[in-house]
Amino acid sequence: MAEKKLIERQDLDAFLGRLSQIEGRRLHSIRESERPDFIVTFGGAPVGVETTRTVYQECARVLKMQASKHPDQWVNLTHLVDGRPRRTNSELARSMGANALLQPWKPVKQAMLDWKQKVAFALNSKRQKLGQAGYQVLGENWLLIHDIPPLSLDGFTRPLVFQHLGCILSQPLTTRRDFEKIFIHSGAWLFRWCQGTLEVAGPPG
């Protein structure tokens, strides 16, 4: 299995596991596809699932370095965003270990605005793909956005998350059609947008 498809399948399995905890749906089959990425069946008609990740490449690179070379070091992810020129691995390594503690923290409001932009970009990109010729449209079509790094929904960030997601998801469509359901899976939290309503399920238990 190609690395990209393996990552997509890992994200799908994590999502379906969480969805099963919430709704108790019994999964019957998963079929790999392209446009959409997967076709899943729960017992009725098949559902097309398109997947994507909201992760900055700088963040992905640092987490990969941490896992392979510095598994015991703490990482400051606050300022890891994609920009030009592309930063070197040596520059990004300053976000790990003792140096990370000395870096200033990005204000929460600014960090959440950056998160909003990241999610909006992923959503708009996939909505455009859904409307392209050659995309297999089924009776029901879902979008799964796997959010990395996961949100920490404390008392301050939680209302900002709902505010930003509501703003993003309720924007007038610029495409012919939309996904019937849009899921944002962020750690233990699962958000669902369906028929104009935003719902959330928190950590199990």
C-alpha positions in Angstrom: 0.0 0.0 0.0 1.4 3.4 -1.0 2.3 5.7 1.9 -0.4 8.2 1.1 -3.1 5.6 1.0 -1.8 4.0 4.2 -2.1 7.4 6.0 -5.6 7.9 4.6 -6.6 4.4 5.8 -5.2 5.1 9.3 -7.2 8.3 9.5 -10.3 6.6 8.2 -9.9 3.7 10.8 -9.5 6.2 13.6 -12.5 8.1 12.5 -14.7 5.0 12.1 -13.7 3.7 15.5 -14.7 7.0 17.1 -18.0 7.1 15.1 -18.7 3.5 16.3 -18.3 4.6 19.9 -20.7 7.5 19.4 -23.4 6.0 17.1 -22.8 2.2 17.4 -22.8 1.8 13.6 -21.8 -1.6 12.4 -19.3 -1.4 9.6 -19.7 -4.0 6.8 -17.0 -3.1 4.3 -14.3 -0.7 3.3 -13.2 -0.4 -0.3 -10.3 1.7 -1.5 -11.0 4.0 -4.3 -10.0 7.3 -5.8 -12.3 10.3 -6.1 -13.6 9.5 -3.4 -10.7 7.9 -1.4 -12.9 5.2 0.1 -16.3 3.6 -0.2 -17.7 2.3 3.1 -20.9 0.4 3.8 -22.7 0.2 7.1 -25.5 -2.1 6.0 -27.4 0.1 3.6 -26.3 2.1 0.6 -22.5 2.7 0.2 -21.1 6.0 1.4 -18.2 7.8 -0.4 -15.6 9.2 2.0 -13.0 11.8 0.9 -10.2 12.3 3.4 -7.6 15.0 4.0 -5.4 16.3 6.8 -5.0 19.8 8.2 -1.3 19.9 9.0 1.4 22.3 8.2 4.4 20.7 6.5 6.7 22.3 9.1 4.7 20.6 11.8 4.9 17.3 10.0 8.6 17.6 9.5 9.3 18.4 13.2 7.1 15.6 14.5 8.9 13.2 12.2 12.3 14.4 13.5 11.1 14.1 17.0 9.8 10.5 16.5 13.0 9.3 14.8 15.8 11.3 16.6 14.5 13.0 19.7 11.5 11.0 21.1 12.0 12.3 24.6 12.2 16.0 23.8 9.3 18.4 24.1 8.2 20.3 21.0 6.8 23.8 20.7 4.4 23.6 17.8 3.2 27.2 18.2 5.1 28.8 15.3 5.3 25.9 12.9 3.6 27.2 9.8 4.4 26.9 6.1 6.1 30.0 4.6 8.7 31.2 2.2 11.6 30.6 2.1 11.3 27.0 3.3 13.1 26.6 6.7 15.9 24.1 7.1 15.7 21.1 9.4 18.3 22.8 11.6 16.1 25.9 12.0 13.1 23.7 12.8 15.1 21.8 15.3 15.1 24.9 17.5 11.5 24.1 18.3 12.6 21.0 20.2 14.1 20.5 23.7 15.4 23.4 25.8 15.3 25.9 23.0 11.6 25.3 22.6 11.0 26.6 26.2 12.6 29.9 25.3 10.5 30.6 22.3 7.6 33.0 22.7 4.1 31.5 22.6 1.7 32.7 19.9 -1.4 34.3 21.4 -4.3 31.9 21.5 -6.6 34.1 19.4 -4.0 34.3 16.6 -3.3 30.6 16.8 -7.0 29.9 16.4 -7.2 32.3 13.5 -4.4 30.3 11.8 -6.3 27.1 12.6 -9.4 28.5 11.0 -7.5 29.4 7.8 -5.9 25.9 7.7 -9.3 24.1 8.0 -11.0 26.5 5.5 -8.2 25.7 3.0 -8.7 22.0 3.4 -12.5 22.2 3.1 -12.5 24.5 0.0 -9.9 22.3 -1.7 -12.1 19.1 -1.2 -15.3 20.9 -2.2 -13.7 21.9 -5.5 -12.6 18.3 -6.0 -16.1 17.0 -5.3 -17.4 19.2 -8.2 -14.9 18.1 -10.7 -15.7 15.8 -13.6 -14.8 12.2 -12.9 -15.6 12.3 -9.2 -17.8 9.4 -8.3 -20.8 10.9 -6.5 -22.8 8.4 -4.5 -26.1 8.7 -2.7 -24.3 10.0 0.3 -20.8 11.7 0.3 -18.7 12.5 3.4 -15.6 14.6 3.9 -13.3 13.6 6.7 -10.8 16.3 7.9 -8.1 14.8 10.2 -6.8 17.7 12.3 -3.1 17.7 13.3 -2.0 18.6 15.9 -5.2 17.9 17.8 -7.0 20.7 19.5 -7.0 21.3 23.2 -10.6 22.3 23.9 -10.2 24.2 27.1 -12.7 26.8 28.3 -11.0 29.6 26.3 -10.5 27.8 23.0 -13.8 25.8 22.8 -16.0 28.9 22.0 -13.4 30.0 19.4 -13.5 26.6 17.7 -17.3 26.7 17.5 -17.2 30.3 16.2 -14.7 29.6 13.5 -16.2 26.3 12.4 -19.6 27.8 12.2 -18.2 30.7 10.1 -16.3 28.3 7.7 -19.0 25.7 7.2 -21.9 28.1 6.7 -20.3 30.2 4.0 -22.3 30.2 0.7 -21.2 27.5 -1.6 -19.2 28.3 -4.7 -19.5 24.8 -6.1 -22.5 22.9 -7.6 -22.8 20.5 -4.7 -21.5 19.8 -1.2 -20.8 16.8 1.0 -23.8 15.6 2.9 -21.7 15.3 6.0 -18.4 17.0 7.0 -16.4 15.6 9.9 -13.4 17.2 11.6 -11.6 14.7 13.8 -9.3 16.4 16.2 -7.8 14.0 18.8 -10.6 12.8 21.1 -13.1 15.4 19.6 -15.3 14.7 16.6 -17.2 17.6 15.0 -20.0 16.9 12.5 -21.6 19.4 10.1 -24.9 18.1 8.7 -27.9 20.0 7.2 -26.6 23.3 8.5 -26.1 22.1 12.1 -22.7 21.7 13.9 -22.5 19.0 16.5 -19.6 17.8 18.6 -18.7 14.6 20.6 -16.0 14.8 23.2 -13.7 12.2 24.7 -15.4 8.9 25.3 -16.5 8.1 28.9 
